[in-house]
Amino acid sequence: MPKQKTRRSAAKRYSVTGSGKVKYKQQGLRHILTKKSAKRKRKLRKNGILSPAETQRAKRLLPYG
């Protein structure tokens, strides 16, 4: 069987943990940071974990993830 192609756009956004969860970088921390509170910016630094329904969709795009 030929190799499957990974969707490169998804590979750059998501990574799969050892237990099979899909993590991503949270949005909202690139610009216009002056009006955002320090608490909000601190919480945005953490990685997000996709919900189970979204995980199934993301894993279709990452065949080797």
Phi and psi restraints in degrees (range 20) as a CNS / XPLOR table:
assign (resid 1 and name C) (resid 2 and name N)
       (resid 2 and name CA) (resid 2 and name C) 1.0 -73.7 20.0 2
assign (resid 2 and name N) (resid 2 and name CA)
       (resid 2 and name C) (resid 3 and name N) 1.0 160.7 20.0 2
assign (resid 2 and name C) (resid 3 and name N)
       (resid 3 and name CA) (resid 3 and name C) 1.0 -67.0 20.0 2
assign (resid 3 and name N) (resid 3 and name CA)
       (resid 3 and name C) (resid 4 and name N) 1.0 149.0 20.0 2
assign (resid 3 and name C) (resid 4 and name N)
       (resid 4 and name CA) (resid 4 and name C) 1.0 -87.1 20.0 2
assign (resid 4 and name N) (resid 4 and name CA)
       (resid 4 and name C) (resid 5 and name N) 1.0 147.3 20.0 2
assign (resid 4 and name C) (resid 5 and name N)
       (resid 5 and name CA) (resid 5 and name C) 1.0 -91.2 20.0 2
assign (resid 5 and name N) (resid 5 and name CA)
       (resid 5 and name C) (resid 6 and name N) 1.0 135.1 20.0 2
assign (resid 5 and name C) (resid 6 and name N)
       (resid 6 and name CA) (resid 6 and name C) 1.0 -85.2 20.0 2
assign (resid 6 and name N) (resid 6 and name CA)
       (resid 6 and name C) (resid 7 and name N) 1.0 137.9 20.0 2
assign (resid 6 and name C) (resid 7 and name N)
       (resid 7 and name CA) (resid 7 and name C) 1.0 -71.8 20.0 2
assign (resid 7 and name N) (resid 7 and name CA)
       (resid 7 and name C) (resid 8 and name N) 1.0 109.6 20.0 2
assign (resid 7 and name C) (resid 8 and name N)
       (resid 8 and name CA) (resid 8 and name C) 1.0 -63.5 20.0 2
assign (resid 8 and name N) (resid 8 and name CA)
       (resid 8 and name C) (resid 9 and name N) 1.0 -33.8 20.0 2
assign (resid 8 and name C) (resid 9 and name N)
       (resid 9 and name CA) (resid 9 and name C) 1.0 -62.6 20.0 2
assign (resid 9 and name N) (resid 9 and name CA)
       (resid 9 and name C) (resid 10 and name N) 1.0 -39.3 20.0 2
assign (resid 9 and name C) (resid 10 and name N)
       (resid 10 and name CA) (resid 10 and name C) 1.0 -72.8 20.0 2
assign (resid 10 and name N) (resid 10 and name CA)
       (resid 10 and name C) (resid 11 and name N) 1.0 -36.6 20.0 2
assign (resid 10 and name C) (resid 11 and name N)
       (resid 11 and name CA) (resid 11 and name C) 1.0 -64.8 20.0 2
assign (resid 11 and name N) (resid 11 and name CA)
       (resid 11 and name C) (resid 12 and name N) 1.0 -30.4 20.0 2
assign (resid 11 and name C) (resid 12 and name N)
       (resid 12 and name CA) (resid 12 and name C) 1.0 -78.7 20.0 2
assign (resid 12 and name N) (resid 12 and name CA)
       (resid 12 and name C) (resid 13 and name N) 1.0 -21.9 20.0 2
assign (resid 12 and name C) (resid 13 and name N)
       (resid 13 and name CA) (resid 13 and name C) 1.0 -96.6 20.0 2
assign (resid 13 and name N) (resid 13 and name CA)
       (resid 13 and name C) (resid 14 and name N) 1.0 -33.4 20.0 2
assign (resid 13 and name C) (resid 14 and name N)
       (resid 14 and name CA) (resid 14 and name C) 1.0 -120.3 20.0 2
assign (resid 14 and name N) (resid 14 and name CA)
       (resid 14 and name C) (resid 15 and name N) 1.0 153.0 20.0 2
assign (resid 14 and name C) (resid 15 and name N)
       (resid 15 and name CA) (resid 15 and name C) 1.0 -139.7 20.0 2
assign (resid 15 and name N) (resid 15 and name CA)
       (resid 15 and name C) (resid 16 and name N) 1.0 149.2 20.0 2
assign (resid 15 and name C) (resid 16 and name N)
       (resid 16 and name CA) (resid 16 and name C) 1.0 -100.7 20.0 2
assign (resid 16 and name N) (resid 16 and name CA)
       (resid 16 and name C) (resid 17 and name N) 1.0 132.2 20.0 2
assign (resid 16 and name C) (resid 17 and name N)
       (resid 17 and name CA) (resid 17 and name C) 1.0 -80.4 20.0 2
assign (resid 17 and name N) (resid 17 and name CA)
       (resid 17 and name C) (resid 18 and name N) 1.0 173.3 20.0 2
assign (resid 17 and name C) (resid 18 and name N)
       (resid 18 and name CA) (resid 18 and name C) 1.0 -64.0 20.0 2
assign (resid 18 and name N) (resid 18 and name CA)
       (resid 18 and name C) (resid 19 and name N) 1.0 -31.0 20.0 2
assign (resid 18 and name C) (resid 19 and name N)
       (resid 19 and name CA) (resid 19 and name C) 1.0 -86.9 20.0 2
assign (resid 19 and name N) (resid 19 and name CA)
       (resid 19 and name C) (resid 20 and name N) 1.0 0.8 20.0 2
assign (resid 19 and name C) (resid 20 and name N)
       (resid 20 and name CA) (resid 20 and name C) 1.0 97.5 20.0 2
assign (resid 20 and name N) (resid 20 and name CA)
       (resid 20 and name C) (resid 21 and name N) 1.0 1.3 20.0 2
assign (resid 20 and name C) (resid 21 and name N)
       (resid 21 and name CA) (resid 21 and name C) 1.0 -78.4 20.0 2
assign (resid 21 and name N) (resid 21 and name CA)
       (resid 21 and name C) (resid 22 and name N) 1.0 155.4 20.0 2
assign (resid 21 and name C) (resid 22 and name N)
       (resid 22 and name CA) (resid 22 and name C) 1.0 -108.1 20.0 2
assign (resid 22 and name N) (resid 22 and name CA)
       (resid 22 and name C) (resid 23 and name N) 1.0 124.0 20.0 2
assign (resid 22 and name C) (resid 23 and name N)
       (resid 23 and name CA) (resid 23 and name C) 1.0 -111.8 20.0 2
assign (resid 23 and name N) (resid 23 and name CA)
       (resid 23 and name C) (resid 24 and name N) 1.0 156.9 20.0 2
assign (resid 23 and name C) (resid 24 and name N)
       (resid 24 and name CA) (resid 24 and name C) 1.0 -149.2 20.0 2
assign (resid 24 and name N) (resid 24 and name CA)
       (resid 24 and name C) (resid 25 and name N) 1.0 163.4 20.0 2
assign (resid 24 and name C) (resid 25 and name N)
       (resid 25 and name CA) (resid 25 and name C) 1.0 -86.0 20.0 2
assign (resid 25 and name N) (resid 25 and name CA)
       (resid 25 and name C) (resid 26 and name N) 1.0 131.5 20.0 2
assign (resid 25 and name C) (resid 26 and name N)
       (resid 26 and name CA) (resid 26 and name C) 1.0 -73.3 20.0 2
assign (resid 26 and name N) (resid 26 and name CA)
       (resid 26 and name C) (resid 27 and name N) 1.0 148.3 20.0 2
assign (resid 26 and name C) (resid 27 and name N)
       (resid 27 and name CA) (resid 27 and name C) 1.0 -82.9 20.0 2
assign (resid 27 and name N) (resid 27 and name CA)
       (resid 27 and name C) (resid 28 and name N) 1.0 166.1 20.0 2
assign (resid 27 and name C) (resid 28 and name N)
       (resid 28 and name CA) (resid 28 and name C) 1.0 97.4 20.0 2
assign (resid 28 and name N) (resid 28 and name CA)
       (resid 28 and name C) (resid 29 and name N) 1.0 13.7 20.0 2
assign (resid 28 and name C) (resid 29 and name N)
       (resid 29 and name CA) (resid 29 and name C) 1.0 -123.8 20.0 2
assign (resid 29 and name N) (resid 29 and name CA)
       (resid 29 and name C) (resid 30 and name N) 1.0 26.2 20.0 2
assign (resid 29 and name C) (resid 30 and name N)
       (resid 30 and name CA) (resid 30 and name C) 1.0 -100.1 20.0 2
assign (resid 30 and name N) (resid 30 and name CA)
       (resid 30 and name C) (resid 31 and name N) 1.0 -46.3 20.0 2
assign (resid 30 and name C) (resid 31 and name N)
       (resid 31 and name CA) (resid 31 and name C) 1.0 -150.9 20.0 2
assign (resid 31 and name N) (resid 31 and name CA)
       (resid 31 and name C) (resid 32 and name N) 1.0 173.9 20.0 2
assign (resid 31 and name C) (resid 32 and name N)
       (resid 32 and name CA) (resid 32 and name C) 1.0 55.3 20.0 2
assign (resid 32 and name N) (resid 32 and name CA)
       (resid 32 and name C) (resid 33 and name N) 1.0 52.8 20.0 2
assign (resid 32 and name C) (resid 33 and name N)
       (resid 33 and name CA) (resid 33 and name C) 1.0 -90.8 20.0 2
assign (resid 33 and name N) (resid 33 and name CA)
       (resid 33 and name C) (resid 34 and name N) 1.0 -13.1 20.0 2
assign (resid 33 and name C) (resid 34 and name N)
       (resid 34 and name CA) (resid 34 and name C) 1.0 -68.3 20.0 2
assign (resid 34 and name N) (resid 34 and name CA)
       (resid 34 and name C) (resid 35 and name N) 1.0 -34.1 20.0 2
assign (resid 34 and name C) (resid 35 and name N)
       (resid 35 and name CA) (resid 35 and name C) 1.0 -85.0 20.0 2
assign (resid 35 and name N) (resid 35 and name CA)
       (resid 35 and name C) (resid 36 and name N) 1.0 -8.4 20.0 2
assign (resid 35 and name C) (resid 36 and name N)
       (resid 36 and name CA) (resid 36 and name C) 1.0 -89.5 20.0 2
assign (resid 36 and name N) (resid 36 and name CA)
       (resid 36 and name C) (resid 37 and name N) 1.0 139.9 20.0 2
assign (resid 36 and name C) (resid 37 and name N)
       (resid 37 and name CA) (resid 37 and name C) 1.0 -71.4 20.0 2
assign (resid 37 and name N) (resid 37 and name CA)
       (resid 37 and name C) (resid 38 and name N) 1.0 158.5 20.0 2
assign (resid 37 and name C) (resid 38 and name N)
       (resid 38 and name CA) (resid 38 and name C) 1.0 -62.2 20.0 2
assign (resid 38 and name N) (resid 38 and name CA)
       (resid 38 and name C) (resid 39 and name N) 1.0 -37.0 20.0 2
assign (resid 38 and name C) (resid 39 and name N)
       (resid 39 and name CA) (resid 39 and name C) 1.0 -63.2 20.0 2
assign (resid 39 and name N) (resid 39 and name CA)
       (resid 39 and name C) (resid 40 and name N) 1.0 -42.4 20.0 2
assign (resid 39 and name C) (resid 40 and name N)
       (resid 40 and name CA) (resid 40 and name C) 1.0 -65.8 20.0 2
assign (resid 40 and name N) (resid 40 and name CA)
       (resid 40 and name C) (resid 41 and name N) 1.0 -42.9 20.0 2
assign (resid 40 and name C) (resid 41 and name N)
       (resid 41 and name CA) (resid 41 and name C) 1.0 -66.9 20.0 2
assign (resid 41 and name N) (resid 41 and name CA)
       (resid 41 and name C) (resid 42 and name N) 1.0 -36.0 20.0 2
assign (resid 41 and name C) (resid 42 and name N)
       (resid 42 and name CA) (resid 42 and name C) 1.0 -65.2 20.0 2
assign (resid 42 and name N) (resid 42 and name CA)
       (resid 42 and name C) (resid 43 and name N) 1.0 -41.2 20.0 2
assign (resid 42 and name C) (resid 43 and name N)
       (resid 43 and name CA) (resid 43 and name C) 1.0 -69.5 20.0 2
assign (resid 43 and name N) (resid 43 and name CA)
       (resid 43 and name C) (resid 44 and name N) 1.0 -29.4 20.0 2
assign (resid 43 and name C) (resid 44 and name N)
       (resid 44 and name CA) (resid 44 and name C) 1.0 -73.8 20.0 2
assign (resid 44 and name N) (resid 44 and name CA)
       (resid 44 and name C) (resid 45 and name N) 1.0 -16.5 20.0 2
assign (resid 44 and name C) (resid 45 and name N)
       (resid 45 and name CA) (resid 45 and name C) 1.0 -68.3 20.0 2
assign (resid 45 and name N) (resid 45 and name CA)
       (resid 45 and name C) (resid 46 and name N) 1.0 -28.7 20.0 2
assign (resid 45 and name C) (resid 46 and name N)
       (resid 46 and name CA) (resid 46 and name C) 1.0 -72.0 20.0 2
assign (resid 46 and name N) (resid 46 and name CA)
       (resid 46 and name C) (resid 47 and name N) 1.0 152.1 20.0 2
assign (resid 46 and name C) (resid 47 and name N)
       (resid 47 and name CA) (resid 47 and name C) 1.0 -72.4 20.0 2
assign (resid 47 and name N) (resid 47 and name CA)
       (resid 47 and name C) (resid 48 and name N) 1.0 146.2 20.0 2
assign (resid 47 and name C) (resid 48 and name N)
       (resid 48 and name CA) (resid 48 and name C) 1.0 -94.0 20.0 2
assign (resid 48 and name N) (resid 48 and name CA)
       (resid 48 and name C) (resid 49 and name N) 1.0 156.9 20.0 2
assign (resid 48 and name C) (resid 49 and name N)
       (resid 49 and name CA) (resid 49 and name C) 1.0 -116.5 20.0 2
assign (resid 49 and name N) (resid 49 and name CA)
       (resid 49 and name C) (resid 50 and name N) 1.0 129.1 20.0 2
assign (resid 49 and name C) (resid 50 and name N)
       (resid 50 and name CA) (resid 50 and name C) 1.0 -69.2 20.0 2
assign (resid 50 and name N) (resid 50 and name CA)
       (resid 50 and name C) (resid 51 and name N) 1.0 149.8 20.0 2
assign (resid 50 and name C) (resid 51 and name N)
       (resid 51 and name CA) (resid 51 and name C) 1.0 -68.8 20.0 2
assign (resid 51 and name N) (resid 51 and name CA)
       (resid 51 and name C) (resid 52 and name N) 1.0 160.4 20.0 2
assign (resid 51 and name C) (resid 52 and name N)
       (resid 52 and name CA) (resid 52 and name C) 1.0 -56.7 20.0 2
assign (resid 52 and name N) (resid 52 and name CA)
       (resid 52 and name C) (resid 53 and name N) 1.0 -38.0 20.0 2
assign (resid 52 and name C) (resid 53 and name N)
       (resid 53 and name CA) (resid 53 and name C) 1.0 -66.6 20.0 2
assign (resid 53 and name N) (resid 53 and name CA)
       (resid 53 and name C) (resid 54 and name N) 1.0 -43.3 20.0 2
assign (resid 53 and name C) (resid 54 and name N)
       (resid 54 and name CA) (resid 54 and name C) 1.0 -70.6 20.0 2
assign (resid 54 and name N) (resid 54 and name CA)
       (resid 54 and name C) (resid 55 and name N) 1.0 -28.9 20.0 2
assign (resid 54 and name C) (resid 55 and name N)
       (resid 55 and name CA) (resid 55 and name C) 1.0 -62.4 20.0 2
assign (resid 55 and name N) (resid 55 and name CA)
       (resid 55 and name C) (resid 56 and name N) 1.0 -41.9 20.0 2
assign (resid 55 and name C) (resid 56 and name N)
       (resid 56 and name CA) (resid 56 and name C) 1.0 -60.7 20.0 2
assign (resid 56 and name N) (resid 56 and name CA)
       (resid 56 and name C) (resid 57 and name N) 1.0 -41.1 20.0 2
assign (resid 56 and name C) (resid 57 and name N)
       (resid 57 and name CA) (resid 57 and name C) 1.0 -67.7 20.0 2
assign (resid 57 and name N) (resid 57 and name CA)
       (resid 57 and name C) (resid 58 and name N) 1.0 -40.5 20.0 2
assign (resid 57 and name C) (resid 58 and name N)
       (resid 58 and name CA) (resid 58 and name C) 1.0 -69.9 20.0 2
assign (resid 58 and name N) (resid 58 and name CA)
       (resid 58 and name C) (resid 59 and name N) 1.0 -36.6 20.0 2
assign (resid 58 and name C) (resid 59 and name N)
       (resid 59 and name CA) (resid 59 and name C) 1.0 -69.9 20.0 2
assign (resid 59 and name N) (resid 59 and name CA)
       (resid 59 and name C) (resid 60 and name N) 1.0 -23.2 20.0 2
assign (resid 59 and name C) (resid 60 and name N)
       (resid 60 and name CA) (resid 60 and name C) 1.0 -66.2 20.0 2
assign (resid 60 and name N) (resid 60 and name CA)
       (resid 60 and name C) (resid 61 and name N) 1.0 -30.2 20.0 2
assign (resid 60 and name C) (resid 61 and name N)
       (resid 61 and name CA) (resid 61 and name C) 1.0 -83.7 20.0 2
assign (resid 61 and name N) (resid 61 and name CA)
       (resid 61 and name C) (resid 62 and name N) 1.0 -16.6 20.0 2
assign (resid 61 and name C) (resid 62 and name N)
       (resid 62 and name CA) (resid 62 and name C) 1.0 -118.3 20.0 2
assign (resid 62 and name N) (resid 62 and name CA)
       (resid 62 and name C) (resid 63 and name N) 1.0 80.1 20.0 2
assign (resid 62 and name C) (resid 63 and name N)
       (resid 63 and name CA) (resid 63 and name C) 1.0 -64.1 20.0 2
assign (resid 63 and name N) (resid 63 and name CA)
       (resid 63 and name C) (resid 64 and name N) 1.0 -27.4 20.0 2
assign (resid 63 and name C) (resid 64 and name N)
       (resid 64 and name CA) (resid 64 and name C) 1.0 -106.2 20.0 2
assign (resid 64 and name N) (resid 64 and name CA)
       (resid 64 and name C) (resid 65 and name N) 1.0 14.0 20.0 2
